[in-house]
Amino acid sequence: MTVVRSLVGIALAVLVAACSGPTPQERVHAAELNDLAALKRQYPDVVMGFDLRHDDTLVISLDLQQYIEMDDDAVAVLKRDSLARWRSAWIAEHPREHALLHLHFIDFIGRRVADETTSV
């Protein structure tokens, strides 16, 4: 019985250690998303959320009705700001690395509204 308790104790310790913290990838993604949070504050009625896919693709969810109501200049600024922030956040977390960054704007059901790319 003592052996079983010892094995259970070891198994629990291993399980707790395995679940103890975020992976380096999760920390990088969290830092990038934190840097992008300013976009949601800057465009509170338009930008609804973010999703990182792979290491080089950011998806920004939009309120399509609010996006459509923006004038062309405001849409251009939103795209430019979003791409600049994504590029800056990516560079901060991936120093001395190069990539082609993709930015996809989607509506609430996942349809692409716009795409942007930039190289780093």
C-alpha distances in whole Angstrom, upper triangle without the diagonal:
4,5,5,6,9,10,11,12,14,15,17,18,20,21,23,24,26,27,28,32,35,36,39,41,40,41,44,45,44,47,49,49,49,53,54,53,57,58,57,58,61,62,60,61,61,58,55,52,51,49,48,48,47,48,52,53,53,53,55,55,58,60,62,65,65,65,68,70,70,73,73,73,70,68,69,68,65,64,66,63,60,61,62,59,56,58,58,54,53,55,53,50,51,53,55,54,57,56,58,57,57,58,58,59,58,58,56,55,55,58,60,62,63,62,62,62,62,61,60
4,5,5,6,9,10,10,12,14,15,16,18,20,21,23,24,26,27,30,33,34,37,39,38,40,43,44,43,45,48,48,48,51,52,52,55,57,56,57,60,61,59,61,61,57,54,51,50,48,47,47,46,47,51,52,52,53,54,55,58,60,62,65,65,65,68,70,69,72,73,72,69,68,68,67,64,63,64,62,59,60,60,57,55,56,56,52,52,53,51,48,49,51,53,53,55,55,57,56,56,57,57,58,57,58,56,55,55,58,59,62,63,61,62,61,61,60,58
4,5,5,6,9,10,11,12,14,15,17,18,20,21,23,24,25,29,32,33,36,37,37,38,41,42,41,44,46,46,47,50,51,51,54,56,55,56,59,60,58,60,60,56,53,50,49,46,45,45,44,45,49,50,50,51,53,53,57,59,61,64,64,64,67,69,68,71,71,71,68,66,67,66,63,62,63,61,58,58,59,56,53,55,54,51,50,51,50,46,47,49,51,50,53,53,55,54,54,55,55,57,56,57,54,54,53,57,58,61,61,59,60,59,59,58,56
4,5,5,6,9,10,10,12,14,15,16,18,20,21,23,24,28,30,31,34,36,35,37,40,40,40,42,45,44,45,48,49,49,52,54,52,54,57,57,56,57,57,54,51,48,46,44,43,43,42,43,47,48,48,49,50,51,54,56,58,61,61,61,64,66,66,69,69,69,66,64,65,64,60,60,61,59,56,56,57,54,52,53,53,49,48,50,49,45,46,48,51,49,52,51,53,52,52,53,53,54,53,54,52,51,50,54,55,58,58,57,58,57,57,56,55
4,5,5,6,9,10,10,12,14,15,16,18,20,21,22,26,29,30,33,35,34,35,38,39,38,41,43,43,43,46,48,47,50,52,51,52,55,56,54,56,55,52,49,46,45,43,42,42,42,43,46,47,47,48,49,50,53,54,57,60,60,60,63,65,64,67,68,68,64,63,64,62,59,59,60,57,54,55,56,52,50,52,51,48,47,49,47,44,45,47,50,49,51,51,53,51,52,52,52,53,52,53,51,50,50,53,55,57,58,56,57,56,56,56,54
4,5,5,6,9,10,11,12,14,15,16,18,20,21,24,28,28,31,33,33,34,37,38,37,39,42,42,42,45,47,46,50,51,50,52,55,55,54,56,55,52,49,46,45,43,42,42,41,41,45,46,46,47,49,49,53,55,57,60,60,60,63,65,64,67,67,67,64,62,63,62,58,58,59,56,53,54,54,51,49,50,50,46,46,47,45,42,43,45,47,46,49,49,51,50,50,51,51,53,52,53,51,51,50,53,54,57,57,56,56,55,55,54,52
4,5,5,6,9,10,11,12,14,15,16,18,20,23,26,26,30,31,31,32,35,36,35,38,40,40,41,44,45,45,48,50,49,50,54,54,52,54,54,50,47,44,43,40,39,39,38,39,43,43,44,45,47,47,51,53,55,58,58,58,61,63,62,65,65,65,62,60,61,60,56,56,57,55,52,52,53,50,47,49,48,45,44,45,44,40,41,43,46,44,47,47,49,48,48,49,49,50,50,51,49,48,47,51,52,54,55,53,54,52,53,52,50
4,5,5,6,9,10,10,12,14,15,17,18,22,24,25,29,30,29,31,34,34,34,36,39,38,39,42,43,43,46,48,46,48,51,51,50,51,51,48,45,42,41,38,38,37,37,38,42,42,42,43,45,45,48,50,53,55,55,55,58,60,60,63,63,63,60,58,59,58,54,54,55,53,50,50,51,48,46,47,47,43,42,44,43,39,40,43,45,44,46,46,48,46,47,47,47,48,47,48,46,46,45,49,50,52,53,51,52,51,51,51,49
4,5,5,6,9,10,11,12,14,15,16,20,23,24,27,29,28,29,33,33,32,35,37,37,37,41,42,41,45,47,45,47,50,50,49,51,51,47,44,41,40,38,37,37,37,37,41,42,42,43,44,45,48,50,53,55,55,55,58,60,59,62,62,62,59,57,58,57,54,53,54,52,49,49,50,47,45,46,46,42,41,43,41,38,39,41,44,43,45,45,47,46,46,47,47,48,47,48,46,46,46,49,50,52,53,51,52,51,51,50,48
4,5,5,6,9,10,11,12,14,15,19,22,22,25,27,27,28,31,32,31,33,36,36,36,39,41,41,44,46,45,46,49,50,49,51,50,47,44,41,39,37,36,36,35,35,39,40,40,41,43,44,47,49,52,55,55,54,57,59,59,62,61,61,58,56,57,56,53,52,53,51,48,48,48,45,43,44,44,40,39,41,39,36,37,39,41,40,43,43,45,44,44,45,46,47,47,48,46,46,45,48,49,51,52,50,50,49,49,48,46
4,5,5,6,9,10,11,12,14,18,20,21,24,25,25,26,29,30,29,32,34,34,35,38,39,39,43,44,43,45,48,48,46,48,48,44,42,38,37,34,33,33,32,33,37,38,38,39,41,41,45,47,49,52,52,52,55,57,56,59,59,59,56,54,55,54,50,50,51,49,46,46,47,44,41,43,42,39,38,40,38,35,36,38,40,39,41,41,43,42,42,43,43,44,44,45,43,43,42,45,46,49,49,47,48,46,47,46,44
4,5,5,6,9,10,11,12,16,18,20,23,25,23,25,28,28,28,30,33,32,33,36,37,37,40,42,40,42,45,46,44,46,46,42,39,36,35,33,32,32,32,33,36,37,37,38,39,40,43,45,47,50,50,50,53,55,54,57,57,57,54,52,53,52,49,48,49,47,44,45,45,42,40,41,41,37,37,39,37,33,35,37,40,39,41,41,43,41,41,42,42,43,42,43,41,41,40,44,45,47,48,46,47,46,46,46,44
4,5,5,6,9,10,10,14,17,18,21,23,22,23,26,27,27,29,32,32,32,35,36,36,39,41,40,42,45,45,44,46,46,42,40,36,35,33,32,32,31,32,35,36,36,38,39,40,43,45,48,51,50,50,53,55,54,57,57,57,54,52,53,51,48,48,48,46,43,44,44,41,39,40,40,36,35,37,35,32,33,35,38,37,39,39,42,40,41,41,42,43,43,44,42,42,41,45,45,48,48,46,46,45,45,44,42
4,6,5,6,9,10,13,16,16,19,21,20,22,25,26,25,27,30,30,31,34,35,35,39,40,39,41,44,44,43,45,44,41,39,35,33,31,30,30,29,29,33,34,34,36,37,38,42,44,47,49,49,49,52,54,53,56,55,55,52,50,51,50,47,46,47,45,42,42,42,39,37,38,38,34,33,35,33,30,31,33,35,34,37,37,39,38,38,39,40,41,41,42,41,40,39,43,43,46,46,44,44,43,43,42,40
4,5,5,6,9,12,14,15,18,20,19,20,23,24,23,26,28,28,29,32,33,33,36,38,37,39,41,42,40,42,42,38,36,32,31,28,27,28,27,28,31,32,32,33,35,35,39,41,44,46,46,46,49,51,50,53,53,53,50,48,49,48,44,44,45,43,40,40,41,38,35,37,37,33,32,34,32,29,30,33,35,34,36,36,38,36,37,37,37,39,38,39,37,37,36,40,40,43,43,42,42,41,41,41,39
4,5,5,6,10,13,14,18,19,18,19,22,23,22,24,27,27,27,30,31,31,34,36,35,37,40,40,39,41,40,37,34,31,30,28,27,28,27,28,31,32,32,33,34,35,38,40,43,46,45,45,48,50,49,52,52,52,49,47,48,46,43,43,44,41,38,39,39,36,34,36,35,31,31,33,31,28,29,32,35,34,36,36,38,36,36,37,37,38,38,39,37,37,36,40,40,43,43,41,41,41,41,40,38
4,5,5,8,11,12,15,17,17,17,20,22,21,23,26,26,26,29,31,31,34,36,35,37,39,40,39,41,41,37,35,31,30,28,26,27,26,26,30,31,31,32,34,35,38,41,43,46,45,45,48,50,49,52,52,51,48,47,47,46,43,42,43,40,37,38,38,35,33,34,33,30,29,31,29,26,27,29,32,31,34,34,36,34,35,36,37,38,38,39,38,38,37,40,40,43,42,41,40,39,39,38,36
4,6,8,10,10,13,15,14,16,19,19,19,22,24,24,25,28,29,29,33,34,33,35,38,39,37,40,39,35,33,29,27,25,24,24,23,23,27,28,28,30,31,33,36,38,41,44,43,43,46,48,47,50,49,49,46,44,45,44,41,40,40,38,35,36,36,33,31,32,32,28,27,29,28,24,25,28,30,29,31,31,33,32,32,33,34,35,35,37,35,35,34,37,37,40,40,38,38,37,37,36,34
4,6,8,10,13,15,13,14,18,18,17,20,22,22,22,26,27,27,30,31,31,32,35,36,34,37,36,32,30,27,25,23,22,23,22,23,26,27,26,28,29,30,33,36,38,41,40,40,43,45,44,47,47,47,44,42,43,41,38,38,39,36,33,34,35,31,29,31,31,27,26,28,27,23,25,28,30,29,31,31,33,31,31,31,32,33,33,34,32,33,32,35,35,38,38,36,36,35,36,35,34
4,7,9,13,15,13,13,17,18,16,19,21,21,21,24,26,26,29,31,30,32,35,35,34,37,36,32,30,27,25,24,23,24,23,23,27,27,27,28,30,31,34,36,39,42,41,41,44,46,45,47,47,47,44,42,43,41,38,38,38,36,33,34,34,31,29,30,30,26,26,28,25,22,24,27,30,29,31,31,33,31,32,32,33,34,34,35,34,35,33,37,37,39,39,37,37,36,36,35,33
4,7,9,11,9,9,13,14,13,15,18,18,18,21,23,22,26,27,27,28,31,32,31,34,33,29,27,24,22,21,19,21,20,20,23,24,24,25,27,28,31,33,36,39,38,38,41,43,41,44,44,43,40,39,39,38,35,34,35,32,30,30,30,27,25,27,26,22,22,24,22,19,21,23,26,25,28,28,30,28,28,29,30,31,31,33,31,32,31,34,34,36,35,34,33,32,32,32,30
4,7,8,6,6,10,10,10,12,14,15,15,18,19,20,23,25,24,26,29,29,29,31,30,26,25,21,19,17,16,17,17,16,20,20,20,22,23,25,28,31,33,36,35,34,38,40,38,41,41,40,37,36,36,34,31,31,31,29,26,27,27,24,22,23,23,19,19,21,19,16,18,20,23,22,24,24,26,24,25,25,26,27,28,30,29,29,28,31,30,32,32,30,30,29,29,28,26
4,5,5,6,9,10,11,12,14,15,16,19,20,21,24,25,26,28,30,31,30,33,31,27,26,22,20,17,15,16,15,14,18,19,19,21,23,25,29,32,34,37,36,35,38,40,39,41,41,40,38,36,36,34,32,31,31,29,26,26,26,24,21,22,22,18,17,19,18,14,15,18,21,20,22,22,24,22,23,24,25,27,28,30,29,30,28,31,30,32,31,29,29,27,27,26,24
4,5,5,6,9,10,11,12,14,15,17,19,20,23,24,25,27,29,30,30,32,31,27,26,22,19,17,15,16,14,12,16,18,18,21,23,25,29,32,34,37,36,34,38,40,38,40,39,38,36,34,34,33,30,29,29,27,24,24,24,21,19,19,19,16,14,16,14,11,12,15,17,16,19,19,21,20,22,22,24,26,28,30,30,30,28,31,30,31,30,28,27,25,24,23,21
4,5,5,6,9,10,11,12,14,16,17,18,21,22,23,25,27,27,28,30,28,24,23,20,16,14,11,12,10,9,13,14,15,17,20,22,25,29,31,34,33,31,35,37,35,37,36,36,33,31,31,30,27,26,26,25,22,21,22,19,16,17,17,14,12,15,14,10,11,14,17,15,17,16,18,17,18,19,21,23,24,27,27,27,24,27,26,28,27,24,24,22,22,21,19
4,5,5,6,9,10,10,12,14,15,16,20,21,21,23,25,26,25,28,26,22,21,17,14,12,10,12,11,11,14,15,15,17,18,20,24,27,29,32,31,30,33,35,34,36,36,35,32,31,31,29,27,26,26,24,21,21,22,19,17,18,18,14,14,16,15,12,13,17,20,18,20,19,20,18,19,19,21,22,23,25,25,25,23,26,25,27,27,25,24,23,23,23,21
4,5,5,6,9,10,10,12,14,15,18,20,20,22,24,25,25,28,27,23,22,18,16,14,12,14,14,12,15,16,16,18,19,22,25,28,30,33,32,31,34,36,34,36,36,35,32,31,31,29,26,26,26,23,21,21,21,18,16,17,16,13,13,15,13,10,12,15,18,17,19,19,21,19,20,20,22,24,25,27,27,28,26,28,27,29,28,26,25,24,23,23,21
4,5,5,6,9,10,11,13,14,17,18,19,21,23,24,24,27,25,21,21,17,14,13,11,13,12,9,12,13,13,16,18,20,23,27,29,32,30,29,32,34,32,34,33,32,30,28,28,26,24,23,23,21,18,18,18,15,13,14,13,10,9,11,10,6,9,12,15,14,16,16,17,15,17,17,20,21,23,26,26,27,24,27,25,27,25,23,22,20,19,19,17
4,5,5,6,8,10,11,12,15,16,17,19,21,21,22,24,22,18,18,14,11,9,7,10,10,8,11,11,10,13,14,17,20,23,25,29,27,26,29,31,29,32,31,30,28,26,26,24,22,21,21,19,16,16,17,14,11,13,13,10,9,12,11,9,11,14,17,16,17,16,17,14,15,15,17,18,19,22,22,23,21,23,22,23,22,20,20,19,19,19,17
4,5,5,6,9,10,11,14,15,15,17,19,20,20,23,22,18,17,13,11,11,10,13,13,12,14,14,13,14,15,17,20,23,26,28,27,26,29,31,29,32,31,31,28,26,27,25,22,22,22,20,17,18,18,14,13,15,14,11,11,14,12,10,13,16,20,18,20,19,20,17,18,17,19,20,21,23,22,24,22,25,24,25,24,22,22,21,21,22,20
4,5,5,6,9,10,12,14,15,17,18,20,20,23,22,18,18,15,13,13,11,14,15,13,14,15,13,16,16,19,21,24,27,29,27,26,30,31,29,31,31,30,27,26,26,24,21,21,21,18,16,16,16,12,11,13,12,8,9,11,9,8,11,14,17,17,18,18,19,17,18,17,19,20,22,24,24,26,24,26,25,26,24,23,21,21,20,20,18
4,5,5,6,9,11,12,13,15,17,18,19,21,20,16,16,13,10,10,9,12,13,10,11,12,10,12,13,16,19,22,24,27,25,23,27,28,26,28,28,26,24,23,22,20,18,17,17,15,12,13,13,9,8,10,9,5,6,9,8,7,10,13,16,15,16,15,16,13,14,13,16,17,19,21,22,24,21,23,22,22,21,19,18,17,16,17,15
4,5,5,6,9,10,11,13,15,15,16,18,17,13,13,10,7,8,8,12,13,12,13,12,9,11,11,13,16,19,21,24,22,21,25,26,24,27,26,25,23,21,22,20,17,17,17,15,12,13,14,10,9,12,12,8,10,13,12,11,14,17,20,19,19,18,18,15,15,13,15,15,17,19,19,21,19,21,20,21,20,18,18,18,18,19,18
4,5,5,8,10,11,12,14,15,15,19,18,14,14,12,10,12,12,16,17,15,16,16,13,14,14,16,18,20,23,26,23,23,26,27,25,28,28,26,23,22,23,20,18,18,18,15,13,15,15,11,11,13,12,9,11,14,12,12,15,17,21,20,21,20,21,18,18,16,18,18,20,21,22,24,22,25,23,23,23,21,20,21,20,21,20
4,6,7,9,11,11,13,15,16,19,18,14,15,13,11,13,13,16,17,15,15,15,12,14,14,16,18,21,23,26,23,22,26,26,24,26,26,24,21,21,20,18,16,16,16,12,11,12,11,7,8,10,9,6,9,11,10,10,14,15,19,18,19,19,19,16,17,15,17,18,20,22,23,25,23,25,23,23,21,20,18,18,18,19,17
4,5,6,8,10,10,12,13,16,14,11,12,10,8,11,11,15,16,15,14,13,10,11,10,13,14,17,19,22,19,18,22,23,21,23,22,21,18,17,17,15,13,13,13,10,8,10,10,6,7,10,9,7,10,13,12,13,15,18,20,20,20,18,18,14,14,12,14,14,16,18,19,22,20,21,19,19,18,17,16,16,16,18,17
4,5,5,7,9,10,10,14,13,10,10,9,9,12,13,17,19,18,18,16,13,13,11,13,14,16,19,21,18,18,22,22,20,23,23,22,19,18,19,17,14,15,16,12,10,13,13,10,11,14,13,11,14,16,15,15,19,21,24,23,23,22,22,18,18,15,16,15,17,18,19,21,20,22,21,20,20,19,19,20,20,22,21
4,5,5,6,9,10,13,13,10,12,11,12,15,16,20,22,20,19,18,15,15,13,14,15,17,19,21,18,17,21,21,19,21,21,20,16,17,17,14,12,14,14,10,10,13,12,9,11,14,13,11,15,17,16,17,20,21,24,24,24,23,23,19,19,16,17,16,18,20,20,23,22,24,22,21,20,20,19,20,20,22,21
4,5,5,6,8,11,10,7,10,9,10,13,15,18,21,19,18,16,13,13,10,12,11,14,16,18,15,14,18,18,16,18,18,17,13,13,14,11,9,11,11,8,7,10,11,8,10,13,13,12,15,17,17,18,20,22,25,24,24,22,21,17,17,13,14,13,15,16,17,21,19,20,19,17,16,16,16,17,18,21,20
4,5,5,5,8,8,5,7,7,9,13,15,19,21,21,20,18,14,13,10,10,10,11,15,16,13,13,17,17,16,18,19,18,15,14,16,14,11,13,14,11,10,14,14,12,13,16,16,15,17,20,20,20,23,25,28,27,26,25,24,20,19,15,15,13,15,15,15,19,18,20,19,17,17,18,18,20,21,24,23
4,6,5,9,10,8,10,11,13,16,19,22,25,24,23,21,17,17,13,14,13,14,17,18,15,15,19,18,16,19,20,19,15,16,18,15,12,15,16,12,12,16,16,13,15,18,17,16,19,22,21,22,25,26,29,29,29,27,26,23,22,19,19,17,18,18,19,22,22,23,22,21,20,21,21,23,23,26,26
4,6,9,9,9,11,12,14,18,20,23,25,24,23,21,18,17,14,14,13,14,16,17,14,13,17,16,14,16,17,15,12,13,14,11,9,12,13,10,10,14,14,12,14,17,16,16,19,21,21,22,25,26,29,28,28,27,25,22,21,18,18,16,18,18,19,23,22,23,21,19,19,20,19,21,22,24,24
4,6,5,6,9,11,13,17,19,22,25,24,23,20,17,15,12,12,10,10,13,13,10,10,13,13,11,14,15,14,10,11,13,11,8,11,13,10,10,14,15,13,15,18,18,18,20,23,23,24,26,28,31,30,29,27,25,22,20,16,16,14,15,15,16,20,19,20,19,16,16,18,18,20,22,25,25
4,6,6,7,10,13,17,19,23,26,25,24,22,18,16,13,12,10,10,13,13,10,11,15,14,13,16,18,17,14,14,17,15,12,15,17,14,13,17,18,16,17,21,21,20,22,25,24,25,28,30,33,32,31,29,28,24,22,19,18,15,16,15,15,19,19,20,20,18,18,20,21,23,24,27,28
4,6,7,11,14,18,21,23,27,27,26,23,19,17,13,11,9,7,10,9,6,8,12,11,11,14,16,17,13,13,16,15,12,15,17,16,15,19,20,18,19,23,23,22,25,27,27,28,30,33,35,34,33,31,29,25,23,19,18,14,15,13,13,17,18,18,18,16,17,20,21,24,26,29,30
4,6,9,12,15,18,21,24,24,23,20,16,14,10,8,5,5,7,8,5,6,9,10,9,13,14,15,11,10,13,13,9,12,15,13,12,16,17,16,17,20,21,20,22,25,26,26,28,31,33,31,30,28,25,22,19,16,14,11,11,10,11,15,15,15,15,13,14,16,17,20,22,26,27
4,6,8,12,15,17,21,21,20,17,13,11,7,6,5,7,9,11,9,9,12,13,12,15,16,16,13,12,14,13,9,11,14,12,10,13,15,14,14,17,18,17,19,22,22,23,25,27,30,28,27,25,23,19,17,13,12,9,10,10,11,14,14,15,14,13,13,15,16,18,20,23,24
4,7,11,14,17,20,21,20,17,13,11,7,5,5,6,10,12,11,11,14,15,15,19,20,20,17,15,18,17,13,14,17,15,13,16,18,16,16,19,20,19,20,24,24,23,26,28,31,29,28,26,24,21,18,15,13,11,10,9,9,12,12,14,14,14,15,17,18,20,22,25,26
4,7,10,13,17,17,17,14,10,8,6,5,7,10,13,15,14,14,17,19,18,21,22,22,19,17,19,18,14,15,17,15,12,15,17,14,13,17,18,16,17,21,21,20,22,25,28,26,26,23,22,18,16,13,12,10,10,11,10,13,12,15,14,14,15,16,17,19,21,23,23
4,7,10,13,14,13,11,7,6,5,6,9,12,15,18,17,16,19,21,20,23,22,22,20,17,19,18,14,14,16,14,11,13,15,12,11,14,16,13,14,18,18,17,19,22,25,22,22,20,18,15,13,10,10,9,10,12,12,14,12,14,14,14,14,14,15,16,18,20,20
4,6,10,11,11,8,6,5,7,8,12,15,17,20,20,18,21,24,23,25,25,25,22,20,21,21,17,16,18,17,13,14,17,14,12,15,16,14,14,17,18,16,18,21,24,21,21,18,17,14,12,10,10,10,11,13,13,14,12,14,14,15,15,14,15,16,18,19,20
4,6,7,8,6,5,6,9,11,15,18,20,23,23,21,24,26,25,27,26,26,24,22,22,21,18,17,18,17,14,14,16,14,10,13,15,12,11,15,15,13,14,18,20,18,17,15,14,11,10,10,10,12,13,16,16,17,14,16,15,17,16,14,15,14,16,17,17
4,6,7,5,6,7,11,13,17,20,21,25,25,23,25,28,27,29,28,28,26,23,23,23,20,18,20,20,16,15,18,16,13,15,17,15,13,16,18,15,15,19,21,18,17,14,13,11,10,10,10,13,13,16,17,17,14,16,15,17,16,14,15,14,16,17,17
4,6,6,8,11,14,17,20,24,25,28,28,26,28,31,30,32,30,30,29,26,25,25,23,20,22,21,18,17,19,17,14,15,17,15,12,15,17,14,13,17,18,15,14,12,12,10,10,12,13,16,17,20,21,20,17,19,17,20,19,16,16,15,16,16,16
4,6,8,12,15,18,21,25,26,29,29,26,29,32,30,32,30,30,28,25,25,24,22,20,20,20,16,15,16,15,11,12,14,12,9,11,13,10,10,13,15,11,11,9,10,9,10,12,14,17,18,22,23,23,20,21,19,21,19,17,16,14,14,13,13
4,7,10,13,17,20,23,24,28,27,24,27,29,27,29,27,27,25,22,22,22,19,17,17,17,14,12,14,13,10,10,13,11,8,11,13,12,11,14,15,11,10,7,7,5,6,9,11,14,16,20,22,22,18,19,17,19,16,13,12,10,10,10,10
4,7,10,13,16,20,20,24,23,21,23,26,24,26,24,24,23,20,19,20,17,15,16,16,12,11,14,13,9,11,14,12,10,13,15,14,14,17,18,15,13,10,9,6,5,6,8,11,13,16,18,18,15,16,13,15,13,11,10,9,11,12,13
4,7,10,13,17,18,21,20,18,21,23,22,23,22,22,20,17,18,17,14,12,14,13,10,9,12,11,8,10,13,11,10,14,15,14,15,18,20,17,16,13,12,8,6,5,6,9,11,14,15,16,13,14,12,14,12,10,10,10,12,14,14
4,6,10,13,14,18,17,15,18,21,19,22,21,21,19,16,17,17,14,12,15,14,10,11,14,13,10,13,16,14,14,17,19,18,18,22,23,21,19,16,15,11,8,6,5,6,7,10,12,13,10,11,9,11,10,9,10,12,14,17,18
4,6,10,11,15,14,12,15,17,16,19,18,19,16,14,15,15,11,10,13,12,9,11,14,12,10,14,16,14,15,18,19,19,20,23,25,23,22,19,17,13,11,7,6,5,6,9,10,12,10,11,10,10,10,10,11,13,16,18,19
4,7,9,12,12,11,13,16,15,18,19,20,17,14,16,16,13,13,16,15,12,14,17,15,14,18,19,18,19,22,23,22,24,27,29,27,26,23,21,17,14,11,8,6,5,6,7,9,8,10,9,9,11,12,14,17,19,22,23
4,6,9,8,7,10,12,12,15,16,17,14,12,14,15,11,12,15,15,12,15,18,16,16,19,21,20,21,24,25,25,27,29,31,29,28,25,23,19,16,13,10,7,6,5,7,10,10,10,10,9,10,13,15,18,20,24,25
4,6,6,6,9,10,11,15,16,18,15,13,16,16,13,14,18,17,15,18,21,20,19,23,24,23,25,28,28,28,30,33,35,33,32,29,26,23,20,16,14,10,9,6,7,10,11,12,12,11,13,16,18,21,24,27,29
4,5,5,6,9,10,13,14,17,14,12,15,16,13,14,18,18,16,19,22,21,21,24,26,25,26,29,30,30,32,34,36,34,32,29,26,23,20,16,14,10,8,6,7,10,11,10,11,8,11,15,17,21,24,27,29
4,5,5,6,9,12,14,17,14,13,16,17,15,16,20,20,19,21,24,23,24,27,28,28,29,32,33,33,35,37,39,37,36,33,30,27,23,20,17,13,12,9,10,13,14,13,14,12,14,18,20,24,27,30,32
4,5,5,7,10,13,14,11,11,14,15,12,14,18,17,16,19,22,21,22,25,26,26,27,30,31,31,33,35,37,36,34,31,29,26,23,19,17,13,13,11,12,15,16,15,15,13,14,18,19,23,25,29,31
4,5,5,9,10,12,9,7,11,12,10,11,15,15,14,16,19,19,19,22,24,24,25,28,29,29,31,33,35,33,31,28,26,22,20,16,14,10,11,9,12,15,15,14,13,9,11,14,16,20,22,26,28
4,5,8,9,12,11,9,12,14,12,13,17,17,17,19,22,22,22,25,27,27,28,31,32,33,34,36,38,36,34,31,28,25,22,18,16,13,12,11,13,16,16,14,13,10,12,15,18,21,24,28,30
4,6,9,12,10,10,13,14,13,15,18,18,18,21,23,23,24,26,28,28,30,32,33,34,36,38,39,38,36,33,30,27,25,21,19,15,16,14,16,18,19,18,17,14,15,18,20,24,26,30,32
4,7,8,6,6,10,10,10,12,14,15,15,18,20,20,21,24,25,26,27,29,30,32,33,35,37,35,33,31,28,25,23,19,18,14,15,15,17,20,20,18,17,13,14,17,18,22,24,27,29
4,6,5,6,9,10,11,13,14,15,17,19,20,21,23,24,26,27,28,30,32,33,34,36,37,36,34,31,28,26,24,20,19,17,18,18,20,23,22,21,19,15,15,18,18,22,24,27,29
4,5,5,6,9,10,11,12,14,15,17,18,20,21,22,24,26,27,29,30,32,33,34,35,34,31,29,26,23,21,18,18,15,17,18,21,23,22,20,18,14,13,15,16,19,21,24,27
4,5,5,6,9,10,10,12,14,15,16,18,20,21,22,24,26,27,28,30,31,32,33,32,30,28,25,23,21,19,19,17,19,20,23,25,24,22,20,16,15,16,16,19,20,24,25
4,5,5,6,9,10,10,12,14,15,16,18,20,21,22,24,26,27,28,30,31,32,31,30,28,25,22,20,17,17,15,17,17,20,23,22,21,18,15,14,16,16,19,20,23,25
4,5,5,6,9,10,10,12,14,15,16,18,20,21,22,24,26,27,28,30,31,30,27,25,22,20,17,14,14,11,14,15,18,20,19,17,15,11,10,12,12,16,18,21,23
4,5,5,6,9,10,11,12,14,15,16,18,20,21,22,24,26,27,28,29,28,25,23,20,18,16,14,14,13,16,17,20,23,21,19,16,13,11,12,11,14,15,19,21
4,5,5,6,8,10,10,12,14,15,16,18,20,21,22,24,25,26,28,27,25,23,21,18,17,14,15,14,17,18,21,24,22,21,18,15,13,14,13,15,16,19,20
4,6,5,6,8,10,10,12,14,15,16,18,20,21,23,24,25,27,26,24,22,20,17,15,12,12,11,14,15,18,20,19,18,16,13,11,12,11,14,15,19,20
4,6,5,6,8,10,11,12,14,15,16,18,20,21,22,24,25,23,21,19,16,14,12,9,10,9,12,15,18,20,18,17,14,11,9,9,8,10,12,15,17
4,5,5,6,9,10,11,12,14,15,16,18,20,21,22,23,22,20,18,16,13,13,11,13,12,16,18,21,24,21,20,17,15,12,11,9,10,11,14,15
4,6,5,6,8,10,10,12,14,15,16,18,20,21,22,22,20,19,17,14,14,11,13,13,16,18,21,23,21,21,18,16,14,13,11,13,13,15,16
4,5,5,6,8,10,10,12,14,15,17,18,20,22,20,19,17,15,12,11,8,10,10,13,16,18,20,18,18,15,14,12,11,9,11,11,14,15
4,6,5,6,9,10,10,12,14,16,16,18,19,17,16,14,12,9,9,7,10,11,15,18,20,22,19,19,16,15,12,10,7,8,8,11,12
4,6,5,6,9,10,11,12,14,15,16,17,17,15,14,13,11,12,10,14,14,18,21,23,25,23,23,20,18,15,14,11,10,9,11,11
4,5,5,6,8,10,11,12,14,15,17,17,16,15,15,12,12,11,14,14,18,20,22,24,22,22,20,19,16,15,12,12,11,13,13
4,5,5,6,9,10,11,12,14,16,15,14,12,12,8,9,8,11,13,16,19,21,22,20,20,18,17,15,13,11,10,10,11,11
4,6,5,6,9,10,10,12,13,12,11,10,10,7,10,10,13,15,19,22,24,26,23,23,20,20,17,14,11,10,8,8,7
4,5,5,6,9,10,11,13,13,13,13,13,11,13,13,16,18,21,24,26,28,25,26,23,23,20,18,15,13,11,12,9
4,6,5,7,9,10,13,13,13,13,14,11,13,13,16,17,20,23,24,26,24,25,22,22,20,18,16,14,13,13,11
4,5,5,6,8,11,9,10,10,11,9,11,12,15,17,20,23,25,26,23,24,22,22,20,17,15,13,11,11,9
4,5,5,6,8,8,9,10,12,10,14,15,18,21,24,27,28,30,27,28,25,25,23,20,17,14,12,11,8
4,6,6,9,10,12,13,15,14,16,17,20,22,25,28,29,31,28,29,27,27,25,22,20,18,15,14,11
4,6,10,9,12,13,15,13,16,17,20,22,24,27,28,30,27,29,26,27,25,22,20,18,16,15,12
4,6,6,8,10,13,12,15,17,20,23,25,29,30,31,28,29,27,28,25,22,20,17,15,13,10
4,5,9,11,14,14,18,19,23,26,28,32,33,34,31,32,30,30,28,24,22,19,16,14,10
4,7,10,14,15,18,21,24,27,30,33,35,36,33,33,31,31,28,25,22,19,16,13,9
4,7,10,12,15,18,21,24,27,31,32,33,30,30,28,29,26,22,20,16,14,11,8
4,7,9,13,16,19,23,25,29,31,32,28,28,25,26,23,20,17,13,11,7,5
4,6,9,13,16,19,22,26,28,28,25,25,22,23,20,16,14,10,8,6,5
4,7,10,13,17,19,23,26,26,22,22,19,20,17,13,10,7,6,4,6
4,7,10,13,16,20,22,23,19,19,16,17,14,11,8,5,5,6,7
4,7,10,13,17,19,19,16,16,13,14,11,7,6,5,7,9,11
4,7,10,14,16,17,14,14,10,11,8,6,5,6,9,11,13
4,6,10,13,13,10,10,7,8,6,5,7,9,12,15,17
4,7,10,11,9,8,6,5,5,6,9,12,15,18,20
4,7,8,5,5,4,5,7,9,12,15,18,21,23
4,6,5,5,7,7,10,12,15,18,22,25,27
4,6,8,10,10,13,16,19,21,25,28,29
4,6,9,11,14,16,19,22,25,28,30
4,6,9,12,13,16,19,22,25,26
4,6,9,11,15,18,21,24,26
4,6,8,11,14,18,21,23
4,7,11,14,18,21,23
4,7,11,14,17,20
4,7,11,14,17
4,7,11,13
4,7,10
4,7
4
